[in-house]
């Protein structure tokens, strides 16, 4: 039998527990919403579907409303999900959404990164329509106003998804010169934003639809990775690659969207070696450009130096074809994807660089050394994307 004093303590404890639950519930309910307005020009009569990229992958979301050509979305839960994932994983990210706009047998897919400026200003996009060539039934055009995924005849289903954590080369120096040696460094600035391209395979065409910005609360670096005469060096890091196949249904017809993107990276995994391990995806070099022919005046001072800020672009590339090829061999990807597929990495925002890289090359006094810079095949562009890849001689 419990004494009266004990009963009172038990009762008080129960009341406090209930009050705690109520406080949490009220706080969650009262959390301010974040509504984003997106104007989609030339979308009158179109069917509009919206996907949001959560830490576990894309999810279809329902707009709050649509007025004319403007869609209103509540992304407070999406932003909160990315904020909370940092506590459990080694990376976080800024909210990212994809709009699929179907109009008169044509489709446009547009990705939007919702940074801080999205909180206070309307976003305007102009869809770049492409005619749908592979549709199971006719996708007609509706009446006078746009309609979103809240309509019963407009929806999308995630049919398959695959995810792999794979190390990929971020920098390499291929040294075929017996009279040359040097060292490299590579580092990541803690919490700095890094942009990764998001790609969709649609109508037999691979397109970049946008850029998702990720960050890690953990830094990482490779210091003084030295290589000797005729010796190469590789630097690599783990990336979390993801593939998703969506079936999009509009007005009784359907087509497929297949996405490949990086949803996380692990700076703490940075490693280097004089040979590339078999499980590490190579740098996606498609061509080499002569940087110059350099003469070494002394063995104590570099004849060639390079830092990441000297790249002619805010982007470099990492390989994704190894990830896609592995899924294709397993039967996870039904179609035939383009070869030499790489993902753009935006390492710089304004004057801030998320990654640092330095290269110092030395040689015997009076020796001449041709140095080449690597380029990757750009997706949907007519010029190559720079790589942190170099070749000496060869």
C-alpha positions as CSV (number, residue, x, y, z in Angstrom):
1,X,0.0,0.0,0.0
2,X,1.5,3.4,-1.1
3,X,1.5,6.1,1.6
4,X,-0.3,9.4,0.8
5,X,2.9,11.2,0.4
6,X,4.0,8.7,-2.2
7,X,0.7,8.9,-4.0
8,X,1.1,12.7,-4.2
9,X,4.6,12.4,-5.7
10,X,3.4,9.9,-8.3
11,X,0.5,12.1,-9.2
12,X,2.7,15.2,-9.5
13,X,5.1,13.2,-11.7
14,X,2.3,12.1,-14.0
15,X,1.0,15.7,-14.3
16,X,4.4,17.1,-15.1
17,X,4.9,14.4,-17.8
18,X,1.5,15.2,-19.4
19,X,2.3,18.9,-19.3
20,X,5.7,18.2,-21.0
21,X,4.0,16.4,-23.8
22,X,1.5,19.2,-24.2
23,X,4.2,21.8,-24.3
24,X,6.1,19.9,-27.1
25,X,2.9,19.4,-29.0
26,X,2.0,23.1,-28.7
27,X,5.5,24.1,-29.8
28,X,5.4,21.9,-32.9
29,X,1.9,23.2,-33.7
30,X,2.9,26.8,-33.2
31,X,6.2,26.6,-35.1
32,X,6.1,29.4,-37.8
33,X,5.5,28.2,-41.3
34,X,7.7,29.2,-44.2
35,X,5.7,29.8,-47.3
36,X,7.6,30.1,-50.6
37,X,5.9,31.7,-53.7
38,X,7.1,30.4,-57.1
39,X,5.8,32.1,-60.3
40,X,6.0,29.7,-63.3
41,X,5.6,31.7,-66.4
42,X,4.0,30.3,-69.5
43,X,2.3,27.7,-67.4
44,X,-1.4,28.5,-68.0
45,X,-3.3,25.3,-68.5
46,X,-0.3,23.2,-67.4
47,X,-0.2,20.3,-64.9
48,X,2.3,21.0,-62.2
49,X,3.9,18.4,-59.8
50,X,6.2,19.2,-57.0
51,X,8.9,17.1,-55.3
52,X,11.0,18.1,-52.3
53,X,14.4,16.6,-51.6
54,X,14.4,15.4,-47.9
55,X,17.5,13.8,-46.3
56,X,16.1,10.4,-47.3
57,X,15.3,11.3,-50.9
58,X,12.6,13.0,-52.9
59,X,9.0,13.1,-51.7
60,X,5.9,14.5,-53.6
61,X,4.5,17.5,-51.7
62,X,1.2,19.3,-52.1
63,X,1.1,23.0,-52.6
64,X,-0.9,25.2,-50.2
65,X,-2.6,26.9,-53.1
66,X,-2.1,28.1,-56.7
67,X,-3.1,31.5,-57.9
68,X,-2.8,32.1,-61.6
69,X,0.8,31.0,-62.5
70,X,2.1,31.2,-58.9
71,X,2.4,28.2,-56.6
72,X,2.6,28.5,-52.8
73,X,4.5,25.9,-50.9
74,X,5.1,25.5,-47.1
75,X,8.7,24.3,-46.8
76,X,9.1,24.8,-43.0
77,X,9.0,21.0,-42.5
78,X,11.6,20.5,-45.2
79,X,14.0,23.0,-43.8
80,X,13.5,21.6,-40.3
81,X,14.2,18.0,-41.6
82,X,17.6,19.1,-43.1
83,X,18.5,21.0,-39.9
84,X,17.8,17.9,-37.7
85,X,19.7,15.4,-39.9
86,X,23.0,17.1,-39.0
87,X,22.7,15.8,-35.4
88,X,22.4,12.2,-36.7
89,X,24.7,12.3,-39.8
90,X,27.8,14.0,-40.9
91,X,26.1,16.3,-43.4
92,X,23.2,18.8,-43.8
93,X,21.7,20.7,-46.6
94,X,19.5,23.6,-47.9
95,X,16.0,22.8,-49.1
96,X,15.7,21.8,-52.7
97,X,12.6,21.2,-54.8
98,X,11.8,20.0,-58.3
99,X,8.9,21.2,-60.4
100,X,7.6,19.1,-63.3
101,X,5.4,21.2,-65.6
102,X,3.4,19.3,-68.3
103,X,1.6,21.3,-71.0
104,X,0.2,20.2,-74.3
105,X,2.4,17.1,-74.7
106,X,5.5,18.9,-73.5
107,X,7.4,18.8,-70.2
108,X,9.8,21.0,-68.3
109,X,11.7,20.0,-65.2
110,X,13.2,22.7,-63.1
111,X,15.1,22.4,-59.8
112,X,15.2,25.3,-57.2
113,X,17.5,25.6,-54.2
114,X,15.7,27.4,-51.4
115,X,18.4,29.4,-49.7
116,X,17.8,32.2,-47.2
117,X,16.6,34.7,-49.9
118,X,13.7,32.4,-50.7
119,X,12.2,33.3,-47.3
120,X,11.4,36.9,-48.3
121,X,11.1,37.1,-52.1
122,X,9.1,35.5,-54.9
123,X,11.0,33.1,-57.2
124,X,10.3,33.3,-60.9
125,X,11.1,30.6,-63.4
126,X,10.6,30.3,-67.1
127,X,10.1,26.6,-68.1
128,X,12.1,25.2,-70.9
129,X,9.7,22.8,-72.5
130,X,10.7,19.6,-74.4
131,X,8.3,17.5,-76.3
132,X,7.5,14.1,-74.6
133,X,8.5,11.3,-77.0
134,X,7.8,8.3,-74.7
135,X,4.3,8.5,-73.2
136,X,1.9,5.6,-72.6
137,X,-1.1,7.8,-73.4
138,X,-2.0,11.3,-74.6
139,X,-1.1,14.1,-72.2
140,X,-3.6,16.8,-73.0
141,X,-3.8,20.4,-71.9
142,X,-6.4,21.4,-69.3
143,X,-8.5,24.6,-69.2
144,X,-7.6,28.1,-68.3
145,X,-5.7,27.7,-65.0
146,X,-2.8,25.7,-63.9
147,X,-3.5,22.7,-61.7
148,X,-1.1,21.0,-59.3
149,X,-0.5,17.6,-57.8
150,X,-3.6,18.0,-55.6
151,X,-5.7,17.0,-58.7
152,X,-6.8,13.4,-58.8
153,X,-5.6,13.0,-62.4
154,X,-2.1,14.4,-61.6
155,X,0.3,12.4,-59.4
156,X,3.7,10.7,-59.3
157,X,5.0,7.5,-57.8
158,X,8.5,6.6,-56.6
159,X,9.0,3.2,-58.3
160,X,12.6,2.5,-57.3
161,X,15.5,4.0,-55.4
162,X,19.1,3.0,-54.8
163,X,21.8,4.5,-52.6
164,X,25.5,3.9,-52.3
165,X,28.4,5.4,-50.4
166,X,31.3,5.4,-52.8
167,X,34.7,7.0,-52.6
168,X,35.6,9.1,-55.7
169,X,38.8,10.9,-56.7
170,X,38.6,14.7,-56.1
171,X,42.2,15.4,-57.2
172,X,45.0,13.6,-59.0
173,X,48.4,14.1,-60.4
174,X,49.6,11.6,-63.0
175,X,53.4,11.8,-63.1
176,X,55.2,10.2,-66.1
177,X,58.3,12.4,-65.6
178,X,61.3,10.8,-64.0
179,X,62.8,14.2,-63.3
180,X,59.8,15.7,-61.5
181,X,58.3,15.3,-58.0
182,X,56.1,17.3,-55.7
183,X,53.3,17.5,-53.2
184,X,49.5,18.3,-52.9
185,X,47.2,19.4,-50.1
186,X,43.4,19.2,-50.0
187,X,41.0,20.5,-47.3
188,X,37.4,21.2,-46.6
189,X,36.2,24.2,-44.6
190,X,33.9,23.1,-41.8
191,X,30.2,24.0,-42.5
192,X,31.0,25.5,-45.9
193,X,28.3,25.0,-48.6
194,X,29.1,22.8,-51.6
195,X,26.8,22.7,-54.6
196,X,26.2,19.3,-56.3
197,X,24.4,19.0,-59.6
198,X,21.0,17.2,-59.7
199,X,20.4,15.3,-63.0
200,X,17.3,13.8,-64.6
201,X,17.2,11.2,-67.4
202,X,14.0,12.0,-69.4
203,X,13.1,11.2,-73.0
204,X,16.4,9.6,-73.6
205,X,18.2,12.8,-72.6
206,X,20.3,13.6,-69.5
207,X,19.7,17.1,-68.2
208,X,21.0,19.0,-65.2
209,X,17.9,20.4,-63.4
210,X,19.5,22.3,-60.6
211,X,22.0,22.4,-57.7
212,X,21.6,21.2,-54.1
213,X,23.8,22.8,-51.5
214,X,25.2,20.5,-48.8
215,X,27.6,21.0,-45.9
216,X,29.3,19.0,-43.2
217,X,29.9,20.1,-39.6
218,X,33.1,18.1,-39.7
219,X,36.2,19.4,-41.4
220,X,38.8,17.2,-43.2
221,X,42.1,17.6,-44.9
222,X,45.1,15.9,-46.6
223,X,48.3,17.6,-45.8
224,X,51.6,17.3,-47.7
225,X,50.7,14.3,-49.8
226,X,54.2,13.9,-51.4
227,X,55.0,12.0,-54.5
228,X,58.4,11.1,-55.8
229,X,60.1,11.1,-59.3
230,X,57.7,9.4,-61.8
231,X,55.2,8.7,-59.0
232,X,51.5,9.7,-59.1
233,X,49.2,10.8,-56.3
234,X,45.4,10.5,-55.8
235,X,43.1,12.1,-53.2
236,X,39.6,10.7,-52.7
237,X,36.6,11.2,-50.4
238,X,33.3,9.4,-49.7
239,X,30.1,10.6,-51.5
240,X,26.6,9.3,-51.0
241,X,25.1,8.8,-54.4
242,X,21.4,8.3,-54.9
243,X,19.2,7.1,-57.9
244,X,15.4,7.5,-58.1
245,X,12.9,6.4,-60.7
246,X,9.6,8.2,-60.7
247,X,6.5,7.4,-62.8
248,X,4.6,10.6,-63.5
249,X,0.8,10.3,-64.3
250,X,-1.1,13.1,-66.0
251,X,-4.5,12.9,-67.6
252,X,-4.4,9.1,-67.9
253,X,-0.9,9.1,-69.5
254,X,2.4,8.5,-67.8
255,X,6.2,8.9,-68.4
256,X,9.3,8.4,-66.3
257,X,11.9,10.6,-64.6
258,X,15.1,9.1,-63.4
259,X,17.3,11.1,-61.0
260,X,20.9,10.8,-60.0
261,X,22.5,13.1,-57.4
262,X,24.8,13.3,-54.4
263,X,22.9,13.6,-51.2
264,X,25.8,13.8,-48.8
265,X,29.6,13.8,-48.5
266,X,32.1,12.9,-45.7
267,X,35.2,15.1,-45.4
268,X,36.5,13.0,-42.6
269,X,37.0,10.2,-45.1
270,X,39.6,12.1,-47.1
271,X,42.5,9.8,-48.0
272,X,45.4,9.7,-50.5
273,X,47.8,7.2,-52.0
274,X,50.2,6.7,-54.9
275,X,47.8,4.3,-56.5
276,X,44.0,4.5,-56.9
277,X,42.3,1.6,-55.0
278,X,39.9,-0.4,-57.2
279,X,36.8,0.7,-55.2
280,X,37.6,4.4,-55.7
281,X,35.9,5.9,-58.8
282,X,38.4,7.7,-61.0
283,X,38.5,11.4,-62.0
284,X,36.2,11.7,-65.1
285,X,38.9,12.9,-67.4
286,X,37.8,13.1,-71.1
287,X,40.6,15.2,-72.4
288,X,43.9,17.0,-71.5
289,X,44.8,20.6,-72.2
290,X,48.4,21.8,-72.2
291,X,48.9,24.3,-69.4
292,X,52.5,25.0,-70.5
293,X,56.1,23.8,-70.7
294,X,58.1,24.8,-67.6
295,X,61.8,24.9,-66.9
296,X,63.1,24.2,-63.4
297,X,65.7,26.7,-62.3
298,X,66.4,25.0,-59.0
299,X,65.4,21.9,-57.0
300,X,64.5,23.9,-54.0
301,X,61.7,26.1,-55.6
302,X,58.7,24.8,-57.5
303,X,58.7,25.3,-61.3
304,X,54.9,25.0,-61.2
305,X,52.3,25.9,-58.6
306,X,48.5,25.7,-58.6
307,X,45.7,26.4,-56.2
308,X,42.0,25.7,-56.5
309,X,41.1,29.4,-56.9
310,X,43.0,29.3,-60.2
311,X,40.4,27.0,-61.8
312,X,38.7,28.9,-64.6
313,X,35.3,28.0,-63.1
314,X,33.5,27.8,-59.8
315,X,32.9,24.1,-60.6
316,X,34.9,20.9,-60.9
317,X,33.6,17.4,-61.6
318,X,33.4,14.0,-59.8
319,X,32.6,10.7,-61.5
320,X,29.1,9.3,-61.4
321,X,29.3,6.8,-64.3
322,X,30.7,4.1,-61.9
323,X,27.6,4.4,-59.7
324,X,25.3,4.2,-62.7
325,X,27.2,1.3,-64.3
326,X,27.0,-0.7,-61.1
327,X,23.2,-0.2,-60.9
328,X,22.8,-1.1,-64.6
329,X,24.8,-4.3,-64.1
330,X,22.5,-5.2,-61.2
331,X,19.4,-4.5,-63.3
332,X,18.3,-1.6,-61.0
333,X,18.3,0.9,-63.9
334,X,16.1,-0.3,-66.9
335,X,17.4,2.2,-69.5
336,X,20.7,2.9,-71.1
337,X,22.4,5.9,-69.6
338,X,25.1,8.0,-71.3
339,X,28.7,7.0,-70.6
340,X,31.2,9.2,-69.0
341,X,28.6,10.7,-66.7
342,X,30.0,13.2,-64.1
343,X,28.5,15.5,-61.5
344,X,29.3,19.2,-61.3
345,X,30.6,20.3,-57.9
346,X,30.3,24.0,-57.1
347,X,33.1,24.6,-54.6
348,X,33.0,28.4,-54.5
349,X,30.3,30.9,-53.5
350,X,31.3,34.6,-54.0
351,X,34.8,34.8,-52.4
352,X,34.3,31.8,-50.2
353,X,35.8,28.5,-51.2
354,X,34.6,25.3,-49.5
355,X,37.6,23.3,-50.6
356,X,41.2,24.2,-50.7
357,X,43.8,22.5,-53.0
358,X,47.5,23.3,-53.6
359,X,50.0,21.7,-56.0
360,X,53.8,22.2,-56.0
361,X,55.9,20.6,-58.7
362,X,59.7,20.4,-58.5
363,X,62.3,19.3,-61.0
364,X,66.0,18.9,-61.7
365,X,67.8,22.1,-62.4
366,X,67.5,23.0,-66.1
367,X,65.0,20.3,-66.9
368,X,61.8,21.0,-68.9
369,X,58.4,19.7,-68.0
370,X,55.1,19.7,-70.0
371,X,52.1,20.0,-67.6
372,X,48.6,19.2,-68.7
373,X,45.2,20.0,-67.0
374,X,42.3,17.6,-67.2
375,X,38.8,18.3,-68.5
376,X,35.6,16.3,-68.1
377,X,32.8,16.0,-70.6
378,X,30.1,18.5,-69.7
379,X,26.5,17.5,-69.5
380,X,24.4,19.6,-71.9
381,X,27.3,22.0,-72.6
382,X,29.7,22.6,-75.5
383,X,32.8,22.9,-73.4
384,X,34.6,20.8,-70.8
385,X,34.3,21.2,-67.1
386,X,37.7,21.8,-65.3
387,X,39.0,19.0,-63.1
388,X,41.5,19.0,-60.2
389,X,43.6,16.7,-62.4
390,X,47.1,17.1,-63.8
391,X,49.5,15.1,-65.9
392,X,53.2,15.6,-66.1
393,X,54.8,14.4,-69.3
394,X,53.4,11.3,-70.9
